[in-house]
């Protein structure tokens, strides 16, 4: 698997992670069947995609990138789907996460 393919699978893992987070909120504490099933399936698929990424990208880089990008994307989904608008301090923190992900990927992987 090439490095480009690994990053493609990282993107898929982020998409699946955001999907699982969104459906977990909709599952209302896993009391609703359909969102609970979607949450479980997407979490398993997400972990599988991450395991493929870790064949080429170091575990720490993979997980830092996955976590940061998933946080950012989940906040965006929260804004549009659940009308959860972050305050100024949250926006500053999210900007720092983006900077961290860029540093890890562009400068941290020798």
N, C-alpha and C positions, 0 to 999 in steps of 0.2 A: 504494500500500500504506500502510495506516495505521500509526501508532506501535504500537498494540496488536498488529496482525498481525506487525510486525517483532519484537516481544518474543516472540510465539508461535513464530516461526521460530527465534529465539535459543534458546528452550527445546527445540525439535526438534533444533537443532544440538548442544546440550549432551547430549541423550539419545543422539544418534548418536555423539558423541565418547566418551561413557562406554561405549557398546556396542563401539566399535572398540578402546578400551583393554582392555576385558575379554576380547574375543576375541583380541587380540594376545597377552595372557598365555597364553591357552589354546592358541594356535597353536604354542607351544614353539619360538620362533625361526623361524617360518614353515615348520616341517617337517610340519605337519598340514594337509591340503588344505582341509577344510571351514572351520575357524576362520580360516585365512588368507584365504579368499575373502570371508567375512563381514567381516573386518577391512578389506579393500580396498574393498568396496562401501560400508561405513558411513563410511569416511574420505572418499570422494568425495562421498557424499550430504551429509555434514557440511559440507564446504567449499562445496557449492552453497547449502545453507541459510544459511551465514554470508554468502555473497555477496549473497543477498537482503536480509539484515538490514542490510548496509552501504549499501543504497539510502537508508535513512532515519536510521540511527544512525551517528554518526561511527566511523571505523575503530578508533580507539584505545579508545573506550568499548565497542564491540562486542567487540573481542578481549580486553580486560581482563575484561569480564563473562563471556565464553565460557570463558576460561582458568580464572578463579577458580571458577566454578560447576562446570566439568568436573572440576577437582581435587577439590572437596568431594564431588561425587557419586561419583567414582571411588574415593575413600577409603571411602565408605559401601558401595559394591559390594565392595571388598576386604575389609571387615569381615565381611560376610555370606556372600560366595561363597568367599573364600579364607582366612577366619579370620585376617586380618592386623589385629591390634589396635594402634592408634597409642598411643605413650607420651604422657606429660604435655606434653612440649615440642612434639610433633606436634600435639596438640590445641590448644595455645596458638597455634601458627602457623596452623592451620586457622581458628581464630576470627578472627585478624587478616586472613586472606584474605576471610572473610565481611564483616568491617567494611570492608575496602577496596572490595569489590564494591558494597556499599551506598553508600559515599561517592561512588564514581565515578558511579553511576546517579542518586542522589538529589541530590547537591550539585555534581557536576562537569559536568553537562550543562546549560549555560545556554541 
